[in-house]
Amino acid sequence: MLVVTTENVPGYRVKEVKGQVFGVVVRSRGLGGNIMAGLRSLVGGEITEYTQLLEEARRHAVDRMVKNARVMQANAIVMMRFDSSEIGQTMSEIVAYGTAVVLEPVS
């Protein structure tokens, strides 16, 4: 499935718009990860435990979004974006969203 952040795809035209599609993931770091991240925050620099958590959460959100687009019989997602927020102090919500479409090659 083609997933792009642009409105148009060179060489293709939108044949049909299926509608809004999204994938949501809520993740929490385990106690050990939170302790390590807390210790790293004291000295500064990248907190790799959280970076890995968010990278994995984004991948899962995109996978869920693609799965939803396939159910809608789309072959592409355009205008894909991410949004994130925190729930409480220990959980992160990642949302991948876009427009599910059917693309066809331009003749």
N, C-alpha and C positions, 0 to 999 in steps of 0.2 A: 504494500500500500504506500503510495506516494504521500508524504506529509511535508508541507511547505509553509513557511511563514508569510509568503507573498499571496496576493489576491489572484494573480494569473500565473500560469505555467507556460513558458515559451514552447510553441509547437503544439499546444493543446487548447481546446476550448471547453468551457463548462457546458455540458449537454443538459444536466439536471442538477438542481440543488436539493439535497436530501434533508438538510436542516442542521441545527446545532448538535454538536457531539462533544462529549467530555469524558475525562477519566479522573477520578478522585482517589487520592491515597492519603491516609493519616498515619504518621509514624512517630514512634517514641524511641529514644535512645535508652538502652538498658542502664541500670545503676552503675555498672563498671565503666561504661562509656561516658556517662555523665561525670563521674569522678575524674577520669582521665582528662576530659575536656575542661573541667574546672581547673585542674592543675595546670594545663597548658595555657589557659587564659591568664594565669598569673604572670607568665613570662612573655606573653604576646606572640604574634605570629598566627599562621593558619592552624585551625583546629580541625585536623584531618578526620576525626571521628564524625564530626557534623558534616563535613564536606562529602564524605562517603555516604552518609545517611541521605543527604539531599540528592546526590547523583542517582542513587538507587531508587529513591522515591520518584524522581522525574521519569526515569525509565519505565517504572511500573505504571505511572499515570499515563504515559504515552501508549503503552501496551493496552491498557484498558480503553483508552479513547479509540484506538484502532479497532479493537474488538467490537466496540459499539458501532463504529462506522460500517464494519462488515455486516453486522446485523441489519443495518439500514440499506444494504446492497450498494454502498458507495465504493469507488475505487481510488479515492483520494480525499485528503483533508487539506483545505486551504485556510489561510489566515490563522494558523496555529499559534497559540500563545500559552504561557504558563502564568499561574498566579499562585501565591503562597501566603499563608498566614500561620499564626501560632494559636494553639488551643491550650489554655493554661500556660504553665511554664515549662512543660516537658514534651509537648507534642507539636508536630508541624503538619500542616495540611498543604498538599501540593495538588493543584488542579491543572490539567492540560485540557485546552478547549480549542475548538475551531469549527469550521463549516464542512460538513460531509457533502461531497459532490461526486458526480459521475463525469469524468473527463473523457474526451475522445480526441484523437489526433486531428490536426488541421490538415485538410487535403492539399 
